[in-house]
Amino acid sequence: MGLKDTIMDWLTADGGEEGKVREDGGSYQRDYQGTALDRDDIDAFIMIFRPKRFTAIEEVCRYLRSGKAVIVNMEEASPEDAQRMIDFLSGVVMAKDGSITRIVRNIYMCTPNNIGVVEQ
């Protein structure tokens, strides 16, 4: 599968990666039991990611594609990977008509079109 096909799958799929085995042998399944995601009284949440390599950006894109806001902390990524991640996320956010906002150096918030960001 080429890069274009991968990007289109990320943008149009319903997040069907859960349960699949990653190349590194791990699983895309997450156990959110006992976390804020497991509570019934919370209507919305923001995921925080700390990717160290460009290959970790796939999970961030899954959340953006499903209409959730994410904060991406790239302080531990190399400058080259951080730039690639920002470029890639900018494309995903633009395709979903959302926005990407720099919070501080190497920390960005990506939001879908139904979430506004206001700075005061």
N, C-alpha and C positions, 0 to 999 in steps of 0.2 A: 504494500500500500504506500503510495507516495505522500509527500507532505500535504499537497492540496487535498487529497482524499481524507487524510487524517484531520485536517482543519475542518473540512465540511462535516465529517462525522461528529466532531466536538460541537459544532454549532447547531446541528440539526437533530442529533440523537437525544434520547430521553435519559441519558446518564446510565446506560446499560452496561457500564464497565464493572459494576459491583459483582463480586463473585468470580470474576476472571482472574487468572494468575498472571502477575506481572513477570517481566523478563528476569527480575532479580529473585523470583520465587515467592514473593509476597503476594498478598491478596488485596484487592481494592475494597474489601469489606471493612467497615469501621464499626467499632463498638462504642456507641455513645451513651450506653447505660450509665446512669449516675452523673451525667453531665447536664449542662443547661439545655442541651438538645433533647434530653429525655423528659423535660418538664412540660406539663400540659398548659401551664399558665403563661408561657412565653409564646408570643405570636410571631416574632421575627428574631433573627440572630445574625451576627456578623462573624464569619469565620476568619481566623488569623492564621496565615501560613508563613513559614520561614524556610523557603526552598534554598538549598545550597547549590544546586545544579539546575541547568536548564531543563533537564528531563523531568524534574519534579513539578513543572508548571501545568502538567496535564490535569491534575486534581483541582487546581485553582480554576482552570477553564470549565471543568464540570460544574462547579458551583455557580460560576457566572452564567453559564448556559441555562441553569435551572432558575435563574432570577434572584439569586442571593448576592448580597454584598460581601466583599472579601477585603481584608487588609493583607498586603504582601510585604513582609519584612525581608529585604534582601541584603541585610548587613553582613551575613555570613557567606554570601555568594562572591565569586570572583567578579571583578569589574566587567569582564567580558560576558560572563553568564548573566549578570544583572542587567546589562544593556540588552542582551537578547531577550530576556524575560519581559522587560518593559516594552520592547518592540512588538513582541508576540501578543502580550496582553492588550496593548493598544489596538491591535487589529481585531482581536476577539471582542473587546468592548465596543469598538466602532461598529462591527457587524451586528451587535445586539442593541445598537442605539443607546449605549450607556455612557459612562464617563469614567475617567481615571484621574485621580487627584493626588498630587504629591503632598504627603503630610509633613515629613521631614526627610532629610537625606536618606535615600535607599528604602524608604517606607512609603507605600502607595495604597490608596483605597480605590478599589474598582467597584462601581455600582451599576446595576441595571437601570433602564430608563425610568422605572417607577420609584426610584429612590433619589432624592435630591441631596446635594451637598452644599451647605451654606457656610461661608467663612465670615466670622465677625471680628 
